């Protein structure tokens, strides 16, 4: 009937080279289960900058599904689709500076003095295409390209946080703006399959 030959566990460690100059190269960790269809998970902690300031920690997690197929005896091509969540942890003074500068640059001088500032990256989906070469039944290397953009949200307000479901008051006391941040990367990793 159905055997467990599809149940293949692969662990990987890699190095990502981002295509955006505001994000620096970093190590990435990877796990997948299954073959040729598989589910995967990843973790990376890139060094990210905004306006020349280090953002601090930027933990990024990914989960998804993939498909691998042979193109020669020991070389495979693969495609992955995944959901990515980033958790930026900027220092409070850096968060204040990047939010204030970005919103003032785009909207001018606010009519209020903001007491709260938030910088966030919104979760997004990404696609990875790559090639893997297997040296033997256990060890392989891969190179791939991940296409990923996340919404970058800048928000500042004074007093209570604005509730978008309620009508605006005469006080203009809340500003928010979103734009895309490119988190695409060229990835190289070494894998070990059990």
C-alpha positions as CSV (number, residue, x, y, z in Angstrom):
1,X,0.0,0.0,0.0
2,X,1.5,3.4,1.0
3,X,5.0,3.2,2.5
4,X,6.9,5.8,4.4
5,X,9.5,6.4,1.6
6,X,8.1,9.9,1.1
7,X,8.7,10.8,4.8
8,X,12.1,12.4,4.3
9,X,13.5,14.9,6.9
10,X,16.0,17.5,5.7
11,X,17.8,20.1,7.8
12,X,19.7,23.0,6.3
13,X,21.8,26.0,7.2
14,X,22.3,28.7,4.7
15,X,23.4,32.2,4.0
16,X,21.1,34.8,2.5
17,X,22.2,37.7,0.4
18,X,19.4,40.2,0.3
19,X,18.7,42.2,-2.9
20,X,17.8,45.4,-0.9
21,X,20.7,47.4,0.4
22,X,18.9,48.2,3.6
23,X,19.1,44.5,4.7
24,X,22.4,42.8,5.4
25,X,23.4,39.2,4.7
26,X,22.6,36.6,7.4
27,X,22.5,33.0,8.3
28,X,19.2,31.1,7.8
29,X,18.0,27.8,9.2
30,X,15.7,25.4,7.3
31,X,13.7,22.2,7.9
32,X,11.6,20.2,5.5
33,X,9.6,17.0,5.6
34,X,8.5,15.0,2.6
35,X,9.7,14.2,-0.9
36,X,8.9,15.2,-3.7
37,X,6.1,17.3,-2.2
38,X,7.1,18.7,1.2
39,X,6.3,21.1,3.9
40,X,9.0,23.4,5.2
41,X,9.8,26.0,7.9
42,X,12.6,28.5,8.2
43,X,14.1,31.1,10.6
44,X,16.4,34.0,9.9
45,X,17.5,37.1,11.8
46,X,18.8,39.6,9.2
47,X,20.4,42.9,10.2
48,X,18.1,45.6,8.8
49,X,18.6,49.3,8.5
50,X,16.2,52.2,8.0
51,X,17.5,55.7,7.3
52,X,21.0,54.5,8.2
53,X,19.9,53.3,11.6
54,X,20.1,49.7,12.7
55,X,16.6,48.4,13.5
56,X,17.8,45.9,16.0
57,X,16.5,42.4,15.9
58,X,14.4,41.4,12.9
59,X,13.3,37.8,13.5
60,X,11.7,36.4,10.4
61,X,9.8,33.0,10.3
62,X,8.6,31.2,7.2
63,X,6.4,28.2,6.6
64,X,5.1,26.7,3.4
65,X,5.0,23.9,0.9
66,X,7.3,22.9,-2.0
67,X,7.9,20.5,-4.8
68,X,11.2,19.1,-6.0
69,X,11.9,17.3,-9.3
70,X,15.0,15.7,-10.8
71,X,16.7,17.4,-13.8
72,X,19.6,15.0,-13.8
73,X,20.9,12.0,-11.7
74,X,21.9,14.1,-8.6
75,X,20.5,17.6,-9.4
76,X,17.0,18.7,-8.6
77,X,15.0,21.9,-9.2
78,X,12.5,23.1,-6.6
79,X,9.8,25.6,-6.1
80,X,8.4,26.7,-2.8
81,X,5.5,28.9,-1.7
82,X,5.4,30.2,1.8
83,X,4.0,32.6,4.4
84,X,6.5,34.9,6.1
85,X,6.2,36.8,9.4
86,X,8.7,39.3,10.5
87,X,9.0,40.7,14.0
88,X,11.1,43.8,14.0
89,X,12.3,45.0,17.4
90,X,13.7,48.5,16.9
91,X,15.1,50.4,19.8
92,X,12.5,53.0,21.0
93,X,14.7,56.0,19.9
94,X,15.3,54.5,16.5
95,X,11.6,53.6,16.1
96,X,10.7,57.2,16.9
97,X,13.2,58.6,14.5
98,X,12.3,56.5,11.5
99,X,8.5,57.0,12.0
100,X,8.8,60.7,12.5
101,X,11.2,61.3,9.6
102,X,9.3,59.1,7.1
103,X,5.8,60.5,7.8
104,X,7.1,64.1,7.9
105,X,9.0,63.6,4.6
106,X,5.8,62.4,2.9
107,X,3.1,64.5,4.7
108,X,4.9,67.6,6.0
109,X,4.7,69.0,9.6
110,X,1.9,67.4,11.7
111,X,-0.6,69.5,13.5
112,X,0.0,67.5,16.7
113,X,2.9,66.2,18.8
114,X,2.9,62.4,18.6
115,X,3.4,60.5,21.8
116,X,3.3,57.1,20.2
117,X,5.3,55.7,17.3
118,X,5.1,52.2,15.7
119,X,7.2,50.6,13.0
120,X,5.9,47.2,11.7
121,X,6.5,44.7,8.9
122,X,3.3,43.1,7.7
123,X,3.2,39.3,7.0
124,X,3.4,38.3,3.4
125,X,3.7,35.4,0.9
126,X,6.8,34.6,-1.1
127,X,8.0,32.3,-3.8
128,X,11.4,30.6,-4.0
129,X,12.9,28.9,-7.1
130,X,16.1,27.0,-6.9
131,X,18.5,24.1,-7.8
132,X,19.9,21.5,-5.4
133,X,22.9,19.2,-6.0
134,X,23.2,16.0,-3.9
135,X,26.7,14.9,-3.2
136,X,25.4,11.6,-1.8
137,X,22.2,10.3,-0.2
138,X,22.6,12.6,2.7
139,X,24.5,15.8,1.9
140,X,23.5,18.4,-0.7
141,X,23.9,22.1,-1.5
142,X,21.4,24.4,-3.1
143,X,21.2,27.9,-4.5
144,X,17.9,29.7,-4.9
145,X,16.1,33.0,-5.3
146,X,13.3,34.1,-2.9
147,X,10.9,36.8,-4.1
148,X,9.4,38.5,-1.1
149,X,8.0,42.0,-0.3
150,X,6.4,42.9,3.0
151,X,4.3,45.9,3.8
152,X,6.3,48.4,5.9
153,X,4.0,50.3,8.2
154,X,4.8,53.7,9.9
155,X,2.3,55.0,12.4
156,X,2.2,57.8,15.0
157,X,-0.5,59.2,17.1
158,X,-1.2,61.2,20.2
159,X,-3.5,60.2,23.1
160,X,-5.6,57.1,22.5
161,X,-4.9,55.0,19.5
162,X,-7.2,55.9,16.6
163,X,-10.0,53.4,15.9
164,X,-10.6,53.4,12.1
165,X,-14.2,52.2,12.6
166,X,-15.1,55.4,14.4
167,X,-15.6,58.7,12.6
168,X,-12.7,61.2,12.6
169,X,-12.9,64.0,15.1
170,X,-11.8,67.6,14.5
171,X,-8.4,66.6,16.0
172,X,-6.0,65.3,13.4
173,X,-4.1,63.1,15.8
174,X,-3.2,60.0,13.9
175,X,-1.0,59.3,10.9
176,X,-0.2,56.0,9.2
177,X,1.5,55.1,6.0
178,X,2.4,51.7,4.4
179,X,4.9,51.0,1.6
180,X,6.6,47.8,0.4
181,X,9.9,46.6,1.7
182,X,11.9,44.3,-0.5
183,X,13.1,41.2,1.4
184,X,14.0,39.2,-1.6
185,X,17.3,37.3,-1.4
186,X,19.7,34.9,-3.1
187,X,20.1,31.9,-0.8
188,X,22.8,29.3,-0.6
189,X,22.5,26.4,1.8
190,X,24.0,23.1,2.7
191,X,21.5,20.4,3.6
192,X,21.6,17.0,5.4
193,X,18.8,14.5,4.7
194,X,17.9,11.7,7.1
